[in-house]
Amino acid sequence: MKEVKRVLMVVLMAVILSVTLLAQMNAFGQKGDNSNRPPKEEQRVKEKDKQPPPRNSNSKNSNGNRHG
């Protein structure tokens, strides 16, 4: 009797594992050619207008913050 229960448990575990593996394959697998999707638009890179850095008209501190 114990051996019959053991065999049934092994068969039950095998069935559960196979069902879960099949469920995962169906969840993540792609089904055929999905031609209903619209075509993707090309990504456009936006380029910012480069402006020159502002000029510092303060000639008093042209050598940095040196204290003398």
N, CA, C, O and CB atoms as a CASP TS submission, in Angstrom:
PFRMAT TS
TARGET T0000
AUTHOR 0000-0000-0000
METHOD Language model
MODEL 1
PARENT N/A
ATOM      1  N   MET     1       0.822  -1.198   0.000  1.00  0.00           N
ATOM      2  CA  MET     1       0.000   0.000   0.000  1.00  0.00           C
ATOM      3  C   MET     1       0.864   1.260   0.000  1.00  0.00           C
ATOM      4  O   MET     1       0.559   2.229  -0.695  1.00  0.00           O
ATOM      5  CB  MET     1      -0.934   0.000   1.207  1.00  0.00           C
ATOM      6  N   LYS     2       1.937   1.241   0.778  1.00  0.00           N
ATOM      7  CA  LYS     2       2.825   2.401   0.814  1.00  0.00           C
ATOM      8  C   LYS     2       3.485   2.617  -0.544  1.00  0.00           C
ATOM      9  O   LYS     2       3.718   3.751  -0.963  1.00  0.00           O
ATOM     10  CB  LYS     2       3.895   2.228   1.904  1.00  0.00           C
ATOM     11  N   GLU     3       3.779   1.525  -1.217  1.00  0.00           N
ATOM     12  CA  GLU     3       4.431   1.636  -2.520  1.00  0.00           C
ATOM     13  C   GLU     3       3.476   2.234  -3.558  1.00  0.00           C
ATOM     14  O   GLU     3       3.909   2.991  -4.426  1.00  0.00           O
ATOM     15  CB  GLU     3       4.932   0.256  -2.987  1.00  0.00           C
ATOM     16  N   VAL     4       2.210   1.911  -3.480  1.00  0.00           N
ATOM     17  CA  VAL     4       1.215   2.467  -4.399  1.00  0.00           C
ATOM     18  C   VAL     4       1.075   3.974  -4.165  1.00  0.00           C
ATOM     19  O   VAL     4       0.996   4.740  -5.126  1.00  0.00           O
ATOM     20  CB  VAL     4      -0.156   1.759  -4.219  1.00  0.00           C
ATOM     21  N   LYS     5       1.043   4.401  -2.914  1.00  0.00           N
ATOM     22  CA  LYS     5       0.961   5.834  -2.601  1.00  0.00           C
ATOM     23  C   LYS     5       2.198   6.562  -3.115  1.00  0.00           C
ATOM     24  O   LYS     5       2.112   7.680  -3.622  1.00  0.00           O
ATOM     25  CB  LYS     5       0.808   6.053  -1.077  1.00  0.00           C
ATOM     26  N   ARG     6       3.324   5.921  -2.978  1.00  0.00           N
ATOM     27  CA  ARG     6       4.578   6.537  -3.427  1.00  0.00           C
ATOM     28  C   ARG     6       4.571   6.718  -4.943  1.00  0.00           C
ATOM     29  O   ARG     6       4.967   7.773  -5.440  1.00  0.00           O
ATOM     30  CB  ARG     6       5.792   5.678  -2.998  1.00  0.00           C
ATOM     31  N   VAL     7       4.128   5.707  -5.677  1.00  0.00           N
ATOM     32  CA  VAL     7       4.066   5.796  -7.137  1.00  0.00           C
ATOM     33  C   VAL     7       3.062   6.868  -7.556  1.00  0.00           C
ATOM     34  O   VAL     7       3.319   7.630  -8.488  1.00  0.00           O
ATOM     35  CB  VAL     7       3.683   4.429  -7.754  1.00  0.00           C
ATOM     36  N   LEU     8       1.937   6.928  -6.879  1.00  0.00           N
ATOM     37  CA  LEU     8       0.938   7.955  -7.199  1.00  0.00           C
ATOM     38  C   LEU     8       1.469   9.358  -6.933  1.00  0.00           C
ATOM     39  O   LEU     8       1.194  10.278  -7.703  1.00  0.00           O
ATOM     40  CB  LEU     8      -0.337   7.724  -6.390  1.00  0.00           C
ATOM     41  N   MET     9       2.219   9.530  -5.863  1.00  0.00           N
ATOM     42  CA  MET     9       2.807  10.839  -5.560  1.00  0.00           C
ATOM     43  C   MET     9       3.816  11.241  -6.631  1.00  0.00           C
ATOM     44  O   MET     9       3.860  12.401  -7.041  1.00  0.00           O
ATOM     45  CB  MET     9       3.483  10.819  -4.176  1.00  0.00           C
ATOM     46  N   VAL    10       4.624  10.286  -7.083  1.00  0.00           N
ATOM     47  CA  VAL    10       5.612  10.586  -8.120  1.00  0.00           C
ATOM     48  C   VAL    10       4.912  10.971  -9.415  1.00  0.00           C
ATOM     49  O   VAL    10       5.320  11.920 -10.085  1.00  0.00           O
ATOM     50  CB  VAL    10       6.546   9.380  -8.354  1.00  0.00           C
ATOM     51  N   VAL    11       3.859  10.240  -9.770  1.00  0.00           N
ATOM     52  CA  VAL    11       3.116  10.555 -10.986  1.00  0.00           C
ATOM     53  C   VAL    11       2.446  11.914 -10.863  1.00  0.00           C
ATOM     54  O   VAL    11       2.451  12.695 -11.815  1.00  0.00           O
ATOM     55  CB  VAL    11       2.071   9.470 -11.279  1.00  0.00           C
ATOM     56  N   LEU    12       1.875  12.202  -9.712  1.00  0.00           N
ATOM     57  CA  LEU    12       1.222  13.492  -9.492  1.00  0.00           C
ATOM     58  C   LEU    12       2.222  14.643  -9.593  1.00  0.00           C
ATOM     59  O   LEU    12       1.926  15.670 -10.203  1.00  0.00           O
ATOM     60  CB  LEU    12       0.533  13.512  -8.123  1.00  0.00           C
ATOM     61  N   MET    13       3.389  14.479  -9.004  1.00  0.00           N
ATOM     62  CA  MET    13       4.424  15.520  -9.091  1.00  0.00           C
ATOM     63  C   MET    13       4.872  15.723 -10.537  1.00  0.00           C
ATOM     64  O   MET    13       5.100  16.859 -10.953  1.00  0.00           O
ATOM     65  CB  MET    13       5.637  15.151  -8.209  1.00  0.00           C
ATOM     66  N   ALA    14       5.001  14.655 -11.303  1.00  0.00           N
ATOM     67  CA  ALA    14       5.409  14.754 -12.703  1.00  0.00           C
ATOM     68  C   ALA    14       4.345  15.498 -13.507  1.00  0.00           C
ATOM     69  O   ALA    14       4.678  16.321 -14.360  1.00  0.00           O
ATOM     70  CB  ALA    14       5.655  13.348 -13.303  1.00  0.00           C
ATOM     71  N   VAL    15       3.090  15.222 -13.245  1.00  0.00           N
ATOM     72  CA  VAL    15       2.013  15.903 -13.960  1.00  0.00           C
ATOM     73  C   VAL    15       2.006  17.386 -13.618  1.00  0.00           C
ATOM     74  O   VAL    15       1.837  18.225 -14.503  1.00  0.00           O
ATOM     75  CB  VAL    15       0.652  15.269 -13.624  1.00  0.00           C
ATOM     76  N   ILE    16       2.185  17.714 -12.352  1.00  0.00           N
ATOM     77  CA  ILE    16       2.185  19.124 -11.934  1.00  0.00           C
ATOM     78  C   ILE    16       3.346  19.872 -12.587  1.00  0.00           C
ATOM     79  O   ILE    16       3.170  20.988 -13.076  1.00  0.00           O
ATOM     80  CB  ILE    16       2.277  19.237 -10.389  1.00  0.00           C
ATOM     81  N   LEU    17       4.527  19.262 -12.596  1.00  0.00           N
ATOM     82  CA  LEU    17       5.682  19.915 -13.214  1.00  0.00           C
ATOM     83  C   LEU    17       5.483  20.115 -14.712  1.00  0.00           C
ATOM     84  O   LEU    17       5.815  21.174 -15.244  1.00  0.00           O
ATOM     85  CB  LEU    17       6.944  19.096 -12.965  1.00  0.00           C
ATOM     86  N   SER    18       4.951  19.122 -15.387  1.00  0.00           N
ATOM     87  CA  SER    18       4.761  19.248 -16.829  1.00  0.00           C
ATOM     88  C   SER    18       3.705  20.311 -17.155  1.00  0.00           C
ATOM     89  O   SER    18       3.846  21.042 -18.135  1.00  0.00           O
ATOM     90  CB  SER    18       4.354  17.893 -17.433  1.00  0.00           C
ATOM     91  N   VAL    19       2.658  20.398 -16.344  1.00  0.00           N
ATOM     92  CA  VAL    19       1.633  21.408 -16.585  1.00  0.00           C
ATOM     93  C   VAL    19       2.192  22.805 -16.369  1.00  0.00           C
ATOM     94  O   VAL    19       1.889  23.713 -17.143  1.00  0.00           O
ATOM     95  CB  VAL    19       0.424  21.176 -15.676  1.00  0.00           C
ATOM     96  N   THR    20       2.998  22.994 -15.339  1.00  0.00           N
ATOM     97  CA  THR    20       3.566  24.321 -15.095  1.00  0.00           C
ATOM     98  C   THR    20       4.545  24.712 -16.197  1.00  0.00           C
ATOM     99  O   THR    20       4.600  25.876 -16.592  1.00  0.00           O
ATOM    100  CB  THR    20       4.267  24.359 -13.732  1.00  0.00           C
ATOM    101  N   LEU    21       5.319  23.748 -16.698  1.00  0.00           N
ATOM    102  CA  LEU    21       6.246  24.069 -17.787  1.00  0.00           C
ATOM    103  C   LEU    21       5.485  24.433 -19.053  1.00  0.00           C
ATOM    104  O   LEU    21       5.869  25.363 -19.762  1.00  0.00           O
ATOM    105  CB  LEU    21       7.190  22.888 -18.061  1.00  0.00           C
ATOM    106  N   LEU    22       4.419  23.718 -19.340  1.00  0.00           N
ATOM    107  CA  LEU    22       3.624  24.053 -20.521  1.00  0.00           C
ATOM    108  C   LEU    22       2.963  25.415 -20.374  1.00  0.00           C
ATOM    109  O   LEU    22       2.857  26.153 -21.354  1.00  0.00           O
ATOM    110  CB  LEU    22       2.563  22.984 -20.770  1.00  0.00           C
ATOM    111  N   ALA    23       2.524  25.760 -19.192  1.00  0.00           N
ATOM    112  CA  ALA    23       1.902  27.060 -18.965  1.00  0.00           C
ATOM    113  C   ALA    23       2.919  28.179 -19.170  1.00  0.00           C
ATOM    114  O   ALA    23       2.587  29.225 -19.728  1.00  0.00           O
ATOM    115  CB  ALA    23       1.303  27.134 -17.549  1.00  0.00           C
ATOM    116  N   GLN    24       4.139  27.968 -18.726  1.00  0.00           N
ATOM    117  CA  GLN    24       5.166  28.995 -18.915  1.00  0.00           C
ATOM    118  C   GLN    24       5.513  29.152 -20.384  1.00  0.00           C
ATOM    119  O   GLN    24       5.739  30.269 -20.849  1.00  0.00           O
ATOM    120  CB  GLN    24       6.423  28.654 -18.113  1.00  0.00           C
ATOM    121  N   MET    25       5.561  28.052 -21.119  1.00  0.00           N
ATOM    122  CA  MET    25       5.887  28.150 -22.547  1.00  0.00           C
ATOM    123  C   MET    25       4.792  28.911 -23.291  1.00  0.00           C
ATOM    124  O   MET    25       5.090  29.688 -24.199  1.00  0.00           O
ATOM    125  CB  MET    25       6.074  26.743 -23.162  1.00  0.00           C
ATOM    126  N   ASN    26       3.555  28.702 -22.925  1.00  0.00           N
ATOM    127  CA  ASN    26       2.464  29.412 -23.581  1.00  0.00           C
ATOM    128  C   ASN    26       2.429  30.880 -23.181  1.00  0.00           C
ATOM    129  O   ASN    26       2.027  31.731 -23.975  1.00  0.00           O
ATOM    130  CB  ASN    26       1.137  28.754 -23.251  1.00  0.00           C
ATOM    131  N   ALA    27       2.839  31.177 -21.975  1.00  0.00           N
ATOM    132  CA  ALA    27       2.790  32.563 -21.509  1.00  0.00           C
ATOM    133  C   ALA    27       3.870  33.411 -22.172  1.00  0.00           C
ATOM    134  O   ALA    27       3.628  34.573 -22.497  1.00  0.00           O
ATOM    135  CB  ALA    27       2.944  32.617 -19.989  1.00  0.00           C
ATOM    136  N   PHE    28       5.055  32.847 -22.376  1.00  0.00           N
ATOM    137  CA  PHE    28       6.174  33.636 -22.884  1.00  0.00           C
ATOM    138  C   PHE    28       6.482  33.390 -24.349  1.00  0.00           C
ATOM    139  O   PHE    28       7.269  34.128 -24.942  1.00  0.00           O
ATOM    140  CB  PHE    28       7.391  33.353 -22.078  1.00  0.00           C
ATOM    141  N   GLY    29       5.892  32.388 -24.938  1.00  0.00           N
ATOM    142  CA  GLY    29       6.184  32.078 -26.335  1.00  0.00           C
ATOM    143  C   GLY    29       5.425  32.993 -27.274  1.00  0.00           C
ATOM    144  O   GLY    29       4.359  33.506 -26.935  1.00  0.00           O
ATOM    145  N   GLN    30       5.980  33.192 -28.453  1.00  0.00           N
ATOM    146  CA  GLN    30       5.302  33.999 -29.457  1.00  0.00           C
ATOM    147  C   GLN    30       4.498  33.076 -30.355  1.00  0.00           C
ATOM    148  O   GLN    30       4.968  32.010 -30.749  1.00  0.00           O
ATOM    149  CB  GLN    30       6.314  34.839 -30.284  1.00  0.00           C
ATOM    150  N   LYS    31       3.312  33.485 -30.666  1.00  0.00           N
ATOM    151  CA  LYS    31       2.438  32.656 -31.485  1.00  0.00           C
ATOM    152  C   LYS    31       2.418  33.189 -32.910  1.00  0.00           C
ATOM    153  O   LYS    31       1.701  34.143 -33.212  1.00  0.00           O
ATOM    154  CB  LYS    31       1.010  32.613 -30.898  1.00  0.00           C
ATOM    155  N   GLY    32       3.192  32.583 -33.768  1.00  0.00           N
ATOM    156  CA  GLY    32       3.140  32.911 -35.184  1.00  0.00           C
ATOM    157  C   GLY    32       3.597  34.321 -35.503  1.00  0.00           C
ATOM    158  O   GLY    32       4.272  34.976 -34.708  1.00  0.00           O
ATOM    159  N   ASP    33       3.212  34.770 -36.683  1.00  0.00           N
ATOM    160  CA  ASP    33       3.593  36.099 -37.161  1.00  0.00           C
ATOM    161  C   ASP    33       2.509  37.093 -36.758  1.00  0.00           C
ATOM    162  O   ASP    33       1.360  36.970 -37.180  1.00  0.00           O
ATOM    163  CB  ASP    33       3.808  36.104 -38.709  1.00  0.00           C
ATOM    164  N   ASN    34       2.869  38.050 -35.964  1.00  0.00           N
ATOM    165  CA  ASN    34       1.903  39.046 -35.500  1.00  0.00           C
ATOM    166  C   ASN    34       1.941  40.232 -36.471  1.00  0.00           C
ATOM    167  O   ASN    34       2.614  41.231 -36.215  1.00  0.00           O
ATOM    168  CB  ASN    34       2.218  39.506 -34.022  1.00  0.00           C
ATOM    169  N   SER    35       1.219  40.113 -37.575  1.00  0.00           N
ATOM    170  CA  SER    35       1.260  41.157 -38.601  1.00  0.00           C
ATOM    171  C   SER    35       0.211  42.242 -38.364  1.00  0.00           C
ATOM    172  O   SER    35       0.068  43.145 -39.188  1.00  0.00           O
ATOM    173  CB  SER    35       1.058  40.543 -39.975  1.00  0.00           C
ATOM    174  N   ASN    36      -0.518  42.170 -37.263  1.00  0.00           N
ATOM    175  CA  ASN    36      -1.530  43.179 -36.979  1.00  0.00           C
ATOM    176  C   ASN    36      -0.944  44.448 -36.378  1.00  0.00           C
ATOM    177  O   ASN    36      -1.631  45.464 -36.275  1.00  0.00           O
ATOM    178  CB  ASN    36      -2.564  42.615 -36.050  1.00  0.00           C
ATOM    179  N   ARG    37       0.306  44.393 -35.989  1.00  0.00           N
ATOM    180  CA  ARG    37       0.922  45.562 -35.364  1.00  0.00           C
ATOM    181  C   ARG    37       1.275  46.599 -36.415  1.00  0.00           C
ATOM    182  O   ARG    37       1.708  46.249 -37.513  1.00  0.00           O
ATOM    183  CB  ARG    37       2.174  45.160 -34.573  1.00  0.00           C
ATOM    184  N   PRO    38       1.093  47.874 -36.088  1.00  0.00           N
ATOM    185  CA  PRO    38       1.505  48.913 -37.038  1.00  0.00           C
ATOM    186  C   PRO    38       3.029  49.011 -37.068  1.00  0.00           C
ATOM    187  O   PRO    38       3.689  48.665 -36.089  1.00  0.00           O
ATOM    188  CB  PRO    38       0.880  50.286 -36.663  1.00  0.00           C
ATOM    189  N   PRO    39       3.586  49.473 -38.171  1.00  0.00           N
ATOM    190  CA  PRO    39       5.047  49.596 -38.235  1.00  0.00           C
ATOM    191  C   PRO    39       5.549  50.654 -37.255  1.00  0.00           C
ATOM    192  O   PRO    39       4.881  51.653 -36.988  1.00  0.00           O
ATOM    193  CB  PRO    39       5.496  49.946 -39.667  1.00  0.00           C
ATOM    194  N   LYS    40       6.731  50.405 -36.738  1.00  0.00           N
ATOM    195  CA  LYS    40       7.317  51.351 -35.783  1.00  0.00           C
ATOM    196  C   LYS    40       7.862  52.562 -36.523  1.00  0.00           C
ATOM    197  O   LYS    40       8.412  52.455 -37.619  1.00  0.00           O
ATOM    198  CB  LYS    40       8.436  50.677 -34.953  1.00  0.00           C
ATOM    199  N   GLU    41       7.695  53.709 -35.895  1.00  0.00           N
ATOM    200  CA  GLU    41       8.277  54.923 -36.453  1.00  0.00           C
ATOM    201  C   GLU    41       9.751  54.967 -36.090  1.00  0.00           C
ATOM    202  O   GLU    41      10.156  54.513 -35.019  1.00  0.00           O
ATOM    203  CB  GLU    41       7.539  56.191 -35.938  1.00  0.00           C
ATOM    204  N   GLU    42      10.546  55.520 -36.997  1.00  0.00           N
ATOM    205  CA  GLU    42      11.969  55.633 -36.714  1.00  0.00           C
ATOM    206  C   GLU    42      12.181  56.649 -35.601  1.00  0.00           C
ATOM    207  O   GLU    42      11.533  57.695 -35.566  1.00  0.00           O
ATOM    208  CB  GLU    42      12.758  56.036 -37.983  1.00  0.00           C
ATOM    209  N   GLN    43      13.081  56.332 -34.710  1.00  0.00           N
ATOM    210  CA  GLN    43      13.365  57.257 -33.620  1.00  0.00           C
ATOM    211  C   GLN    43      14.207  58.402 -34.145  1.00  0.00           C
ATOM    212  O   GLN    43      15.201  58.208 -34.844  1.00  0.00           O
ATOM    213  CB  GLN    43      14.081  56.541 -32.452  1.00  0.00           C
ATOM    214  N   ARG    44      13.788  59.573 -33.794  1.00  0.00           N
ATOM    215  CA  ARG    44      14.509  60.764 -34.226  1.00  0.00           C
ATOM    216  C   ARG    44      15.272  61.329 -33.049  1.00  0.00           C
ATOM    217  O   ARG    44      14.722  61.512 -31.963  1.00  0.00           O
ATOM    218  CB  ARG    44      13.547  61.822 -34.815  1.00  0.00           C
ATOM    219  N   VAL    45      16.534  61.600 -33.272  1.00  0.00           N
ATOM    220  CA  VAL    45      17.369  62.167 -32.225  1.00  0.00           C
ATOM    221  C   VAL    45      17.238  63.678 -32.288  1.00  0.00           C
ATOM    222  O   VAL    45      17.507  64.297 -33.318  1.00  0.00           O
ATOM    223  CB  VAL    45      18.857  61.721 -32.373  1.00  0.00           C
ATOM    224  N   LYS    46      16.823  64.259 -31.175  1.00  0.00           N
ATOM    225  CA  LYS    46      16.682  65.705 -31.134  1.00  0.00           C
ATOM    226  C   LYS    46      18.038  66.318 -30.805  1.00  0.00           C
ATOM    227  O   LYS    46      18.652  66.002 -29.787  1.00  0.00           O
ATOM    228  CB  LYS    46      15.606  66.134 -30.095  1.00  0.00           C
ATOM    229  N   GLU    47      18.485  67.194 -31.682  1.00  0.00           N
ATOM    230  CA  GLU    47      19.759  67.876 -31.456  1.00  0.00           C
ATOM    231  C   GLU    47      19.468  69.285 -30.954  1.00  0.00           C
ATOM    232  O   GLU    47      18.723  70.045 -31.571  1.00  0.00           O
ATOM    233  CB  GLU    47      20.626  67.914 -32.760  1.00  0.00           C
ATOM    234  N   LYS    48      20.067  69.604 -29.837  1.00  0.00           N
ATOM    235  CA  LYS    48      19.884  70.948 -29.289  1.00  0.00           C
ATOM    236  C   LYS    48      20.789  71.921 -30.030  1.00  0.00           C
ATOM    237  O   LYS    48      21.892  71.572 -30.451  1.00  0.00           O
ATOM    238  CB  LYS    48      20.182  70.975 -27.764  1.00  0.00           C
ATOM    239  N   ASP    49      20.305  73.138 -30.180  1.00  0.00           N
ATOM    240  CA  ASP    49      21.122  74.169 -30.792  1.00  0.00           C
ATOM    241  C   ASP    49      22.257  74.505 -29.834  1.00  0.00           C
ATOM    242  O   ASP    49      22.036  74.890 -28.686  1.00  0.00           O
ATOM    243  CB  ASP    49      20.278  75.434 -31.135  1.00  0.00           C
ATOM    244  N   LYS    50      23.463  74.349 -30.332  1.00  0.00           N
ATOM    245  CA  LYS    50      24.623  74.612 -29.472  1.00  0.00           C
ATOM    246  C   LYS    50      24.923  76.099 -29.484  1.00  0.00           C
ATOM    247  O   LYS    50      25.152  76.694 -30.537  1.00  0.00           O
ATOM    248  CB  LYS    50      25.867  73.798 -29.936  1.00  0.00           C
ATOM    249  N   GLN    51      24.919  76.686 -28.303  1.00  0.00           N
ATOM    250  CA  GLN    51      25.242  78.094 -28.163  1.00  0.00           C
ATOM    251  C   GLN    51      26.606  78.203 -27.513  1.00  0.00           C
ATOM    252  O   GLN    51      26.946  77.398 -26.646  1.00  0.00           O
ATOM    253  CB  GLN    51      24.163  78.846 -27.336  1.00  0.00           C
ATOM    254  N   PRO    52      27.389  79.184 -27.918  1.00  0.00           N
ATOM    255  CA  PRO    52      28.699  79.345 -27.281  1.00  0.00           C
ATOM    256  C   PRO    52      28.513  79.759 -25.820  1.00  0.00           C
ATOM    257  O   PRO    52      27.517  80.395 -25.476  1.00  0.00           O
ATOM    258  CB  PRO    52      29.561  80.398 -28.042  1.00  0.00           C
ATOM    259  N   PRO    53      29.455  79.405 -24.974  1.00  0.00           N
ATOM    260  CA  PRO    53      29.320  79.787 -23.565  1.00  0.00           C
ATOM    261  C   PRO    53      29.376  81.303 -23.422  1.00  0.00           C
ATOM    262  O   PRO    53      30.045  81.982 -24.201  1.00  0.00           O
ATOM    263  CB  PRO    53      30.426  79.127 -22.711  1.00  0.00           C
ATOM    264  N   PRO    54      28.680  81.824 -22.435  1.00  0.00           N
ATOM    265  CA  PRO    54      28.682  83.289 -22.266  1.00  0.00           C
ATOM    266  C   PRO    54      30.082  83.788 -21.896  1.00  0.00           C
ATOM    267  O   PRO    54      30.810  83.150 -21.135  1.00  0.00           O
ATOM    268  CB  PRO    54      27.658  83.714 -21.176  1.00  0.00           C
ATOM    269  N   ARG    55      30.428  84.925 -22.449  1.00  0.00           N
ATOM    270  CA  ARG    55      31.756  85.485 -22.170  1.00  0.00           C
ATOM    271  C   ARG    55      31.707  86.263 -20.862  1.00  0.00           C
ATOM    272  O   ARG    55      30.750  86.984 -20.580  1.00  0.00           O
ATOM    273  CB  ARG    55      32.236  86.401 -23.336  1.00  0.00           C
ATOM    274  N   ASN    56      32.738  86.102 -20.090  1.00  0.00           N
ATOM    275  CA  ASN    56      32.827  86.798 -18.821  1.00  0.00           C
ATOM    276  C   ASN    56      33.504  88.140 -19.062  1.00  0.00           C
ATOM    277  O   ASN    56      34.681  88.197 -19.417  1.00  0.00           O
ATOM    278  CB  ASN    56      33.603  85.954 -17.764  1.00  0.00           C
ATOM    279  N   SER    57      32.762  89.203 -18.871  1.00  0.00           N
ATOM    280  CA  SER    57      33.321  90.532 -19.121  1.00  0.00           C
ATOM    281  C   SER    57      33.995  91.097 -17.879  1.00  0.00           C
ATOM    282  O   SER    57      34.497  92.221 -17.898  1.00  0.00           O
ATOM    283  CB  SER    57      32.229  91.483 -19.597  1.00  0.00           C
ATOM    284  N   ASN    58      34.008  90.320 -16.802  1.00  0.00           N
ATOM    285  CA  ASN    58      34.619  90.780 -15.560  1.00  0.00           C
ATOM    286  C   ASN    58      36.109  90.457 -15.606  1.00  0.00           C
ATOM    287  O   ASN    58      36.518  89.347 -15.265  1.00  0.00           O
ATOM    288  CB  ASN    58      33.939  90.122 -14.315  1.00  0.00           C
ATOM    289  N   SER    59      36.912  91.416 -16.024  1.00  0.00           N
ATOM    290  CA  SER    59      38.354  91.181 -16.163  1.00  0.00           C
ATOM    291  C   SER    59      39.072  91.264 -14.819  1.00  0.00           C
ATOM    292  O   SER    59      40.245  90.902 -14.732  1.00  0.00           O
ATOM    293  CB  SER    59      38.963  92.191 -17.138  1.00  0.00           C
ATOM    294  N   LYS    60      38.408  91.725 -13.786  1.00  0.00           N
ATOM    295  CA  LYS    60      39.029  91.857 -12.474  1.00  0.00           C
ATOM    296  C   LYS    60      39.390  90.488 -11.906  1.00  0.00           C
ATOM    297  O   LYS    60      40.437  90.345 -11.274  1.00  0.00           O
ATOM    298  CB  LYS    60      38.096  92.602 -11.512  1.00  0.00           C
ATOM    299  N   ASN    61      38.545  89.479 -12.119  1.00  0.00           N
ATOM    300  CA  ASN    61      38.792  88.144 -11.587  1.00  0.00           C
ATOM    301  C   ASN    61      39.233  87.177 -12.675  1.00  0.00           C
ATOM    302  O   ASN    61      38.879  85.999 -12.640  1.00  0.00           O
ATOM    303  CB  ASN    61      37.548  87.616 -10.902  1.00  0.00           C
ATOM    304  N   SER    62      40.000  87.663 -13.636  1.00  0.00           N
ATOM    305  CA  SER    62      40.383  86.819 -14.748  1.00  0.00           C
ATOM    306  C   SER    62      41.414  85.760 -14.335  1.00  0.00           C
ATOM    307  O   SER    62      41.541  84.735 -15.005  1.00  0.00           O
ATOM    308  CB  SER    62      40.933  87.671 -15.874  1.00  0.00           C
ATOM    309  N   ASN    63      42.159  85.996 -13.230  1.00  0.00           N
ATOM    310  CA  ASN    63      43.165  85.038 -12.786  1.00  0.00           C
ATOM    311  C   ASN    63      42.622  84.086 -11.718  1.00  0.00           C
ATOM    312  O   ASN    63      43.411  83.414 -11.054  1.00  0.00           O
ATOM    313  CB  ASN    63      44.380  85.776 -12.250  1.00  0.00           C
ATOM    314  N   GLY    64      41.383  84.014 -11.544  1.00  0.00           N
ATOM    315  CA  GLY    64      40.807  83.118 -10.544  1.00  0.00           C
ATOM    316  C   GLY    64      40.597  83.841  -9.233  1.00  0.00           C
ATOM    317  O   GLY    64      40.584  85.071  -9.175  1.00  0.00           O
ATOM    318  N   ASN    65      40.435  83.072  -8.199  1.00  0.00           N
ATOM    319  CA  ASN    65      40.168  83.644  -6.881  1.00  0.00           C
ATOM    320  C   ASN    65      41.447  83.630  -6.042  1.00  0.00           C
ATOM    321  O   ASN    65      41.484  83.029  -4.968  1.00  0.00           O
ATOM    322  CB  ASN    65      39.034  82.865  -6.161  1.00  0.00           C
ATOM    323  N   ARG    66      42.434  84.258  -6.509  1.00  0.00           N
ATOM    324  CA  ARG    66      43.686  84.313  -5.749  1.00  0.00           C
ATOM    325  C   ARG    66      43.635  85.441  -4.741  1.00  0.00           C
ATOM    326  O   ARG    66      43.282  86.577  -5.059  1.00  0.00           O
ATOM    327  CB  ARG    66      44.892  84.492  -6.688  1.00  0.00           C
ATOM    328  N   HIS    67      43.989  85.103  -3.541  1.00  0.00           N
ATOM    329  CA  HIS    67      44.039  86.119  -2.497  1.00  0.00           C
ATOM    330  C   HIS    67      45.509  86.450  -2.248  1.00  0.00           C
ATOM    331  O   HIS    67      46.342  85.557  -2.093  1.00  0.00           O
ATOM    332  CB  HIS    67      43.327  85.629  -1.178  1.00  0.00           C
ATOM    333  N   GLY    68      45.807  87.730  -2.215  1.00  0.00           N
ATOM    334  CA  GLY    68      47.169  88.054  -2.199  1.00  0.00           C
ATOM    335  C   GLY    68      47.789  88.674  -1.110  1.00  0.00           C
ATOM    336  O   GLY    68      48.991  88.936  -1.151  1.00  0.00           O
TER
END
